[in-house]
Amino acid sequence: MAKNSDRVMEGLQQAPHRSLFNALGFTEEERRKPLVGIVSSYNEIVPGHMNLDKITEAVKLAVAEAGGMPVVVPAIAVCDGIAMGHVGMKYSLVTRDLIADSTECLAKAHAFDGMVCIPNCDKNVPGLLMAAARVNIPTVFVSGGPMMAGRVDGHKTSLSSMFEAVGSVSAGKMTPEKLCEYEEKACPTCGSCSGMYTANSMNCLTEAIGMGLPGNGTIPAVYSARIRLAKHAGYAVMNLIEKNIRPKDIMTREAFMNAMAMDMALGCSTNTMLHLPAIAHEAGVELDMEIANEVSAKTPNLCHLAPAGPTYMEDLNEAGGVLAVMSELVKKNLINTDVITATGKTIKENLEGVRNLNPEVIRPIENPYMQSGGIAVLKGNIAPDTGIVKKSAVAPEMMTHEGPARVFDCEEDAISAILGGKIVAGDVVVIRYEGPKGGPGMREMLNPTSAIAGMGLGSTVALITDGRFSGASRGASIGHVSPEAAVGGPIALIEEGDIISIDIPNNALNVKVSDEELAKRREKWQPREPKVNTGYLARYRELVTSGNRGAILEIKK
């Protein structure tokens, strides 16, 4: 069977190409083998990626052993934790599309026959999944794995505890000395941060979709089992090449519906509601966020991983991982088990012999944390399209809430007010002009939510924004409000003191202002330029405004 790489390996016209492969040190025997691109996101700035050199070498060895010609190529990644709370966060989400575009370029330009993608952190995983769907050559994913939880005073902890500790010090609830102890112990190993934040959410959903092997989402970064998994990924891609199983064979509508169900059961990050539709779009599957509440209504929430609860990714791994959660959902026919996966087998075959090893970490489906899923899409006169909340991390007393709006036009001003003691119990903090166009870049709001929690207001103060929320956020934090303020969305029309009504059980988000009054405010509203709009961010803002495919960021898309 003809290979993609024949375009650069075979025939008279390809003599110059072969000369360049000679320059790379490849032999004639190697050139006859399938050309497998190993897309490695290794770097020395992201803790979740500092171990990917070892993963890359393991994949490379296995591909060669299984009869392929491995070539390592790069992908960028940003550490959202390091980028948080300053201009760097404006660049985080846009990297997803840079990663997708650049990987598509590499794979197409060099005629790869297959790929093994090695991501780990927040935008890196969906970016590579988008690229895999576009390129549509046999592809397997193997992530770098989650970080081990830290330990302070005998209790497990993680990065979100660090952000909340800053608020606690400001509130006088923690000493600076204790903060230093947290600083030393919260992030003890390499890997993606240890709770069910965006990176781990996406790595688990990669496995649920079928693009990663069993264990991809949960085997800790420091376990040797992660190296063995990488070798199996190398073997698996060669199997997929032989069987001609491609990403679009795996990433079907049924596979995405499985991922949505797993999202609800695991209690994943709200960012998954941005990424799943974008990945599905590239695979030719349209996911309307209307479906999220339908899936949530019938899918119980089985896991309360940090920060929603006291368990961490290492605990989920020991309990049986993603497949064990799937095995619970299968009991109520909530998973389509006939879909093919990167193992070359169906989910049904992958689930043989799998069981839930710890019902305290993965609740049995007969005894869930909640009868509905971990994420809800809210609508109302503030959010005609969408407002997303991780309801599995919301305190019961905040499932419904009414309070006066405290309005801020950027994240920094809100944080100053929170840490300055100007936000009190009952308030609803509104942060706007932080959307894809307005930011630009749709920053993640972990700093203000953590400040609220650290100040002891997590069960009495709500927050809504047209920016994003991390999986690390907890409390009544409603993000991704669409349309955003920069395009004249209703969130731009809220005034200080307006009463905000949040009703998560009924999926409602409203401001108690008449339609007539909102219409008057709209007539007076004037668009405003973002504070930062230079370099790539200016180009990105143009792409968002034009609806370019490389900027599929609005949730409704």
C-alpha positions as CSV (number, residue, x, y, z in Angstrom):
1,M,0.0,0.0,0.0
2,A,1.3,3.5,-0.9
3,K,2.4,5.6,2.0
4,N,2.1,9.4,2.5
5,S,5.9,9.5,2.8
6,D,6.3,8.0,-0.7
7,R,5.8,11.7,-1.8
8,V,9.2,12.5,-0.3
9,M,10.9,9.1,-0.6
10,E,10.1,7.4,-3.9
11,G,10.7,8.2,-7.5
12,L,13.1,10.2,-9.7
13,Q,11.7,13.6,-8.7
14,Q,12.3,12.8,-5.0
15,A,16.1,12.4,-5.4
16,P,16.7,15.8,-3.8
17,H,14.4,14.9,-0.9
18,R,16.3,11.6,-0.3
19,S,19.5,13.7,-0.3
20,L,18.1,15.7,2.5
21,F,17.1,12.6,4.5
22,N,20.7,11.4,3.9
23,A,21.8,14.7,5.5
24,L,19.7,13.8,8.5
25,G,21.5,10.5,8.8
26,F,18.7,8.2,7.8
27,T,19.6,5.0,5.9
28,E,18.0,3.6,2.8
29,E,16.5,0.8,5.0
30,E,14.9,3.4,7.3
31,R,13.5,5.4,4.4
32,R,11.4,2.3,3.3
33,K,9.6,2.3,6.7
34,P,6.6,4.4,7.6
35,L,7.6,7.9,8.6
36,V,6.2,8.6,12.1
37,G,6.3,12.1,13.5
38,I,6.7,12.2,17.3
39,V,5.3,15.6,18.3
40,S,7.1,16.3,21.5
41,S,6.0,19.2,23.8
42,Y,9.2,18.9,25.9
43,N,10.5,22.1,27.4
44,E,12.2,23.3,30.6
45,I,9.7,26.0,31.6
46,V,6.5,24.0,32.1
47,P,6.6,21.5,35.1
48,G,4.2,19.3,33.3
49,H,6.6,19.0,30.3
50,M,10.0,18.7,31.9
51,N,9.8,14.9,31.8
52,L,8.6,14.6,28.2
53,D,12.1,14.0,27.0
54,K,12.0,10.6,28.6
55,I,8.5,9.9,27.2
56,T,9.8,11.0,23.8
57,E,12.7,8.7,23.9
58,A,10.5,5.8,24.9
59,V,8.1,6.4,22.1
60,K,11.0,6.8,19.6
61,L,12.5,3.5,20.7
62,A,9.2,1.6,20.4
63,V,8.3,3.0,17.0
64,A,11.7,2.0,15.6
65,E,11.4,-1.4,17.2
66,A,8.0,-1.9,15.7
67,G,9.2,-1.1,12.2
68,G,8.8,2.7,11.8
69,M,11.1,5.6,11.1
70,P,10.6,8.0,14.1
71,V,11.3,11.7,13.7
72,V,11.0,14.1,16.6
73,V,9.4,17.5,16.0
74,P,8.4,20.2,18.5
75,A,5.2,21.7,19.9
76,I,5.0,24.7,22.2
77,A,3.3,24.8,25.5
78,V,2.5,27.5,28.2
79,C,2.3,26.8,31.9
80,D,-1.0,28.4,32.9
81,G,0.1,28.6,36.5
82,I,3.2,30.7,35.6
83,A,1.2,32.8,33.1
84,M,-1.6,33.4,35.6
85,G,-2.5,36.9,36.8
86,H,-0.5,39.0,34.4
87,V,-0.3,39.7,30.6
88,G,1.0,36.2,30.1
89,M,-2.5,34.8,30.6
90,K,-3.7,36.7,27.5
91,Y,-1.4,34.4,25.5
92,S,-2.4,31.1,27.0
93,L,-5.6,30.2,25.1
94,V,-4.3,31.5,21.8
95,T,-1.5,28.9,22.0
96,R,-4.0,26.2,21.4
97,D,-4.5,27.4,17.9
98,L,-0.8,28.1,17.3
99,I,-0.1,24.5,18.3
100,A,-2.8,23.1,16.0
101,D,-1.7,25.2,13.1
102,S,2.0,24.5,13.5
103,T,1.6,20.8,14.0
104,E,-0.6,20.6,10.9
105,C,2.1,22.4,9.0
106,L,4.9,20.0,10.2
107,A,2.9,16.9,9.4
108,K,1.6,17.9,6.0
109,A,4.9,19.5,4.8
110,H,6.9,16.4,5.7
111,A,4.4,13.8,4.6
112,F,4.1,11.9,7.9
113,D,2.5,8.5,7.7
114,G,1.6,8.6,11.4
115,M,2.0,10.6,14.6
116,V,2.5,10.1,18.3
117,C,1.5,13.3,20.1
118,I,3.1,13.9,23.5
119,P,1.3,16.7,25.3
120,N,0.5,17.4,28.9
121,C,-0.8,20.8,29.8
122,D,-3.9,22.9,29.3
123,K,-4.0,24.2,25.7
124,N,-1.3,21.8,24.5
125,V,-3.6,18.7,24.6
126,P,-6.6,20.2,22.7
127,G,-4.3,21.9,20.2
128,L,-2.7,18.6,19.3
129,L,-6.1,16.8,19.1
130,M,-7.3,19.5,16.7
131,A,-4.2,19.0,14.6
132,A,-4.6,15.2,14.6
133,A,-8.2,15.6,13.3
134,R,-7.0,18.0,10.6
135,V,-4.1,15.9,9.4
136,N,-6.1,12.6,9.9
137,I,-3.2,10.1,9.7
138,P,-2.9,7.3,12.3
139,T,-2.2,9.0,15.6
140,V,-1.8,8.0,19.3
141,F,-1.6,10.3,22.3
142,V,0.5,9.7,25.3
143,S,0.6,12.5,27.9
144,G,3.3,13.3,30.5
145,G,1.0,12.4,33.4
146,P,-0.2,14.2,36.5
147,M,1.9,15.5,39.3
148,M,1.8,13.8,42.7
149,A,-0.1,15.7,45.4
150,G,1.8,17.8,47.9
151,R,1.5,17.2,51.6
152,V,1.1,19.9,54.3
153,D,0.3,18.9,57.9
154,G,-0.5,15.4,56.8
155,H,-3.1,16.5,54.2
156,K,-2.7,16.3,50.5
157,T,-2.6,19.6,48.7
158,S,-2.0,21.1,45.2
159,L,-1.4,24.3,43.2
160,S,-4.9,25.7,43.9
161,S,-4.1,25.6,47.6
162,M,-1.2,27.9,46.8
163,F,-3.4,30.5,45.1
164,E,-5.9,30.3,48.0
165,A,-3.1,30.6,50.5
166,V,-2.3,34.1,49.1
167,G,-5.8,35.2,49.9
168,S,-5.6,33.7,53.4
169,V,-2.5,35.6,54.2
170,S,-4.1,38.8,53.0
171,A,-7.1,38.1,55.2
172,G,-4.8,37.4,58.2
173,K,-6.0,33.8,58.3
174,M,-2.5,32.4,57.5
175,T,1.0,33.5,58.5
176,P,3.7,34.3,55.9
177,E,5.7,31.5,57.4
178,K,2.9,29.0,56.7
179,L,2.7,30.3,53.2
180,C,6.4,29.5,52.7
181,E,5.7,26.0,53.8
182,Y,3.0,25.6,51.3
183,E,5.2,27.1,48.6
184,E,7.9,24.4,49.3
185,K,5.5,21.5,49.4
186,A,2.4,22.1,47.2
187,C,4.1,21.0,43.9
188,P,6.5,18.3,44.8
189,T,7.1,16.6,41.4
190,C,7.0,17.1,37.7
191,G,3.6,16.6,35.9
192,S,0.4,18.3,35.2
193,C,-1.0,19.8,38.4
194,S,-2.5,17.1,40.7
195,G,-6.2,18.0,40.8
196,M,-8.9,17.7,38.2
197,Y,-7.8,20.9,36.5
198,T,-7.8,21.6,32.7
199,A,-4.7,19.6,31.8
200,N,-5.8,16.4,33.6
201,S,-9.4,16.9,32.4
202,M,-8.2,17.0,28.8
203,N,-5.8,14.0,29.3
204,C,-8.6,12.0,30.8
205,L,-11.0,13.0,28.0
206,T,-8.4,12.1,25.4
207,E,-8.5,8.6,26.8
208,A,-12.3,8.7,26.8
209,I,-12.5,9.8,23.2
210,G,-10.2,6.9,22.3
211,M,-7.1,8.8,21.2
212,G,-5.0,7.8,24.2
213,L,-4.3,4.4,25.6
214,P,-5.7,3.2,28.9
215,G,-3.9,5.0,31.7
216,N,-3.1,8.1,29.6
217,G,-5.1,10.4,31.9
218,T,-4.1,9.1,35.3
219,I,-0.7,7.3,35.6
220,P,1.5,9.8,37.6
221,A,4.3,11.5,35.7
222,V,6.9,10.0,38.1
223,Y,5.8,6.4,37.7
224,S,7.8,4.0,35.5
225,A,4.5,2.8,34.2
226,R,4.3,6.1,32.3
227,I,7.5,5.1,30.4
228,R,6.0,1.7,29.6
229,L,2.8,3.4,28.4
230,A,4.9,5.6,26.1
231,K,6.4,2.4,24.6
232,H,3.0,0.9,24.1
233,A,2.0,4.1,22.3
234,G,4.9,3.7,19.9
235,Y,3.8,0.1,19.2
236,A,0.1,1.2,18.9
237,V,0.7,3.8,16.2
238,M,2.4,1.2,14.1
239,N,-0.6,-1.1,14.6
240,L,-2.9,1.8,13.5
241,I,-0.8,2.4,10.4
242,E,-1.0,-1.2,9.5
243,K,-4.8,-1.3,10.0
244,N,-5.3,2.3,8.5
245,I,-7.2,3.5,11.5
246,R,-7.3,7.2,11.5
247,P,-8.3,10.0,14.0
248,K,-11.6,10.6,12.2
249,D,-12.4,6.9,12.5
250,I,-11.9,7.3,16.3
251,M,-13.2,10.8,16.9
252,T,-16.8,10.2,15.9
253,R,-19.9,11.8,17.3
254,E,-20.4,8.8,19.5
255,A,-16.9,9.2,20.9
256,F,-17.5,12.8,21.7
257,M,-20.7,12.0,23.4
258,N,-18.7,9.4,25.5
259,A,-16.3,12.2,26.4
260,M,-19.2,14.5,27.4
261,A,-20.6,11.8,29.7
262,M,-17.1,11.2,31.2
263,D,-16.7,15.0,31.6
264,M,-19.9,15.0,33.8
265,A,-18.9,11.9,35.8
266,L,-15.4,13.1,36.5
267,G,-16.3,16.7,37.3
268,C,-13.8,18.1,34.8
269,S,-12.7,21.7,34.2
270,T,-15.2,24.2,32.6
271,N,-12.5,24.7,29.9
272,T,-13.5,21.4,28.4
273,M,-16.6,23.2,27.2
274,L,-14.4,25.3,25.0
275,H,-12.1,22.6,23.8
276,L,-14.4,19.7,23.1
277,P,-16.5,21.7,20.5
278,A,-13.3,23.0,18.9
279,I,-11.8,19.5,18.6
280,A,-15.1,18.1,17.4
281,H,-15.3,20.8,14.8
282,E,-12.0,19.8,13.3
283,A,-13.2,16.2,13.2
284,G,-16.3,17.2,11.3
285,V,-18.6,16.8,14.3
286,E,-20.6,19.8,15.5
287,L,-21.2,19.9,19.3
288,D,-23.7,22.5,20.3
289,M,-23.4,23.4,24.0
290,E,-27.2,22.9,24.3
291,I,-26.3,19.2,24.6
292,A,-24.2,19.6,27.7
293,N,-27.2,20.0,30.0
294,E,-28.9,17.1,28.3
295,V,-25.9,14.9,29.0
296,S,-25.6,16.2,32.5
297,A,-29.2,15.5,33.3
298,K,-28.7,11.8,32.8
299,T,-25.1,11.4,33.9
300,P,-24.3,11.2,37.6
301,N,-21.3,12.9,39.0
302,L,-19.1,10.1,40.4
303,C,-15.8,11.9,41.3
304,H,-14.9,14.8,43.5
305,L,-11.3,15.3,42.7
306,A,-9.4,18.4,44.1
307,P,-10.4,21.1,44.4
308,A,-14.0,19.9,44.5
309,G,-13.0,17.2,47.1
310,P,-10.1,15.6,49.0
311,T,-8.9,13.1,46.3
312,Y,-6.3,13.6,43.7
313,M,-5.2,12.2,40.3
314,E,-3.0,9.6,41.9
315,D,-6.0,8.3,43.9
316,L,-8.1,8.1,40.7
317,N,-5.3,6.1,39.1
318,E,-5.2,3.6,42.0
319,A,-9.0,3.3,41.8
320,G,-8.8,2.1,38.2
321,G,-8.5,5.3,36.3
322,V,-10.7,6.5,33.4
323,L,-11.7,2.9,32.4
324,A,-13.0,2.3,36.0
325,V,-15.3,5.4,35.7
326,M,-16.4,4.2,32.3
327,S,-17.2,0.8,33.8
328,E,-19.7,2.5,36.2
329,L,-21.3,4.5,33.4
330,V,-21.7,1.4,31.3
331,K,-24.1,0.0,33.9
332,K,-26.7,2.5,32.8
333,N,-25.8,2.5,29.1
334,L,-24.3,5.9,29.3
335,I,-21.2,4.9,27.2
336,N,-21.2,3.7,23.6
337,T,-18.9,0.7,23.9
338,D,-18.8,-0.2,20.2
339,V,-16.5,2.7,19.1
340,I,-13.0,2.0,18.0
341,T,-10.0,3.4,20.0
342,A,-6.2,3.9,19.6
343,T,-5.7,0.4,21.0
344,G,-7.2,-0.9,17.7
345,K,-10.0,-2.4,19.8
346,T,-13.4,-1.2,20.9
347,I,-14.2,0.3,24.3
348,K,-16.1,-2.9,25.1
349,E,-12.9,-4.9,24.5
350,N,-10.8,-2.4,26.5
351,L,-13.2,-2.7,29.5
352,E,-12.9,-6.4,29.8
353,G,-11.8,-7.2,33.4
354,V,-11.9,-3.6,34.5
355,R,-13.6,-2.8,37.8
356,N,-13.9,0.1,40.3
357,L,-11.2,-0.6,42.9
358,N,-12.1,2.2,45.3
359,P,-15.8,3.3,45.7
360,E,-14.7,6.2,47.9
361,V,-12.8,7.7,45.0
362,I,-15.1,6.6,42.2
363,R,-18.6,6.5,43.6
364,P,-20.7,3.5,42.3
365,I,-23.3,4.8,39.9
366,E,-26.0,3.7,42.4
367,N,-24.5,6.1,45.0
368,P,-23.2,9.2,43.1
369,Y,-22.2,12.6,44.6
370,M,-24.9,14.1,42.4
371,Q,-27.6,12.6,40.2
372,S,-26.6,15.0,37.4
373,G,-23.2,15.9,36.0
374,G,-20.4,18.1,37.2
375,I,-20.8,20.9,34.7
376,A,-23.9,23.1,33.9
377,V,-24.5,25.5,31.1
378,L,-26.5,28.5,32.4
379,K,-28.6,30.9,30.3
380,G,-30.6,34.1,30.9
381,N,-30.5,37.8,30.2
382,I,-26.9,38.0,31.2
383,A,-25.8,35.0,29.1
384,P,-28.1,34.5,26.1
385,D,-25.7,32.0,24.7
386,T,-23.8,30.4,27.6
387,G,-22.4,30.7,31.1
388,I,-20.5,27.7,32.3
389,V,-20.2,26.6,36.0
390,K,-18.4,23.6,37.5
391,K,-21.3,22.8,39.8
392,S,-19.5,19.8,41.4
393,A,-17.3,22.4,43.1
394,V,-20.1,24.7,44.2
395,A,-21.1,24.7,47.9
396,P,-24.7,23.6,48.4
397,E,-25.7,26.9,49.8
398,M,-24.5,28.7,46.7
399,M,-26.5,26.6,44.2
400,T,-29.0,29.4,44.3
401,H,-27.8,33.0,45.1
402,E,-29.0,36.6,44.7
403,G,-26.8,39.5,45.5
404,P,-25.6,43.0,44.4
405,A,-23.3,43.2,41.4
406,R,-19.7,44.5,42.1
407,V,-18.6,45.4,38.6
408,F,-15.0,45.4,37.3
409,D,-13.7,45.9,33.8
410,C,-10.5,43.8,34.3
411,E,-9.2,41.0,36.5
412,E,-6.6,43.2,38.3
413,D,-9.2,45.7,39.6
414,A,-11.4,42.8,41.0
415,I,-8.4,41.2,42.8
416,S,-7.4,44.5,44.4
417,A,-11.0,44.9,45.7
418,I,-11.2,41.3,47.0
419,L,-7.8,41.4,48.8
420,G,-8.5,44.9,50.0
421,G,-11.6,43.7,51.9
422,K,-14.1,45.6,49.7
423,I,-16.1,42.5,48.8
424,V,-18.4,41.2,51.4
425,A,-20.7,38.2,51.9
426,G,-23.6,38.2,49.4
427,D,-21.8,40.1,46.7
428,V,-21.6,39.0,43.1
429,V,-18.3,40.0,41.5
430,V,-18.7,40.7,37.8
431,I,-15.4,40.8,35.7
432,R,-15.9,41.7,32.1
433,Y,-14.0,42.7,29.0
434,E,-11.9,39.6,29.5
435,G,-13.3,37.6,26.6
436,P,-11.6,36.3,23.4
437,K,-11.9,39.7,21.7
438,G,-12.1,42.0,24.7
439,G,-9.1,40.7,26.7
440,P,-7.9,39.9,24.2
441,G,-7.2,36.3,24.9
442,M,-9.9,35.2,27.4
443,R,-7.8,35.0,30.5
444,E,-8.4,32.4,33.1
445,M,-9.7,33.7,36.5
446,L,-8.0,31.5,39.0
447,N,-6.5,34.4,40.9
448,P,-9.8,36.1,41.8
449,T,-11.7,32.9,42.7
450,S,-8.7,31.8,44.8
451,A,-8.6,35.2,46.5
452,I,-12.4,34.9,47.3
453,A,-11.8,31.4,48.8
454,G,-8.7,32.5,50.7
455,M,-10.5,35.4,52.2
456,G,-13.1,33.0,53.6
457,L,-15.8,34.1,51.2
458,G,-16.1,31.0,49.0
459,S,-19.5,30.0,50.2
460,T,-21.0,33.5,50.3
461,V,-19.6,35.4,47.2
462,A,-20.3,34.5,43.5
463,L,-18.3,35.5,40.5
464,I,-19.3,35.8,36.8
465,T,-17.1,36.7,33.9
466,D,-16.7,36.6,30.1
467,G,-13.2,35.3,30.8
468,R,-12.6,31.7,31.7
469,F,-12.4,29.6,34.8
470,S,-9.9,26.9,35.6
471,G,-10.7,23.4,36.8
472,A,-8.9,24.7,39.9
473,S,-11.7,27.2,40.6
474,R,-14.4,26.4,43.1
475,G,-17.5,28.1,44.5
476,A,-20.2,29.8,42.4
477,S,-17.8,30.8,39.6
478,I,-19.6,31.2,36.3
479,G,-17.3,31.9,33.3
480,H,-17.3,31.8,29.5
481,V,-20.3,34.2,29.6
482,S,-21.3,34.7,25.9
483,P,-21.8,37.1,24.1
484,E,-18.8,38.8,25.7
485,A,-18.8,42.4,26.8
486,A,-16.5,43.5,23.9
487,V,-19.2,42.7,21.4
488,G,-21.9,44.3,23.4
489,G,-23.1,41.3,25.3
490,P,-25.5,41.9,28.2
491,I,-22.7,41.5,30.7
492,A,-21.4,44.9,29.5
493,L,-24.7,46.5,30.6
494,I,-24.7,45.4,34.2
495,E,-24.3,48.3,36.6
496,E,-22.9,48.5,40.2
497,G,-25.6,47.3,42.6
498,D,-27.8,45.5,40.1
499,I,-29.2,42.3,41.7
500,I,-27.8,39.2,40.1
501,S,-29.8,35.9,40.3
502,I,-28.0,32.6,40.0
503,D,-30.1,29.4,39.9
504,I,-27.8,26.5,39.0
505,P,-30.4,23.7,39.5
506,N,-32.5,25.5,36.9
507,N,-29.6,26.5,34.6
508,A,-30.4,30.2,34.9
509,L,-28.3,33.4,35.2
510,N,-30.1,36.7,35.2
511,V,-29.8,40.3,36.2
512,K,-33.0,41.7,37.8
513,V,-33.4,44.6,35.4
514,S,-36.3,45.1,33.0
515,D,-35.9,44.5,29.2
516,E,-36.7,48.2,28.7
517,E,-33.9,49.3,31.0
518,L,-31.4,47.0,29.4
519,A,-32.4,48.4,26.0
520,K,-31.8,52.0,27.2
521,R,-28.4,51.0,28.5
522,R,-27.6,49.3,25.2
523,E,-28.2,52.6,23.3
524,K,-25.7,54.3,25.5
525,W,-23.0,51.5,25.4
526,Q,-19.8,52.3,23.6
527,P,-17.2,49.6,22.6
528,R,-13.8,50.0,24.1
529,E,-10.4,49.0,23.0
530,P,-8.6,46.3,24.9
531,K,-5.7,47.5,27.2
532,V,-3.3,45.1,25.5
533,N,-3.5,44.8,21.8
534,T,0.0,44.4,20.4
535,G,2.0,41.9,18.4
536,Y,0.4,38.5,18.1
537,L,-2.5,39.5,20.3
538,A,-3.6,42.1,17.7
539,R,-3.5,39.5,15.0
540,Y,-5.4,37.0,17.2
541,R,-8.1,39.6,17.9
542,E,-8.6,40.1,14.2
543,L,-9.0,36.3,13.7
544,V,-11.6,36.1,16.5
545,T,-13.5,39.0,14.9
546,S,-13.4,37.5,11.4
547,G,-14.5,34.1,12.5
548,N,-11.3,32.4,11.2
549,R,-11.2,28.7,11.7
550,G,-8.0,29.1,13.7
551,A,-9.8,31.1,16.4
552,I,-12.8,28.8,17.2
553,L,-13.1,30.0,20.7
554,E,-16.6,31.1,21.3
555,I,-18.4,28.3,23.1
556,K,-21.4,28.3,20.8
557,K,-19.0,27.4,17.9
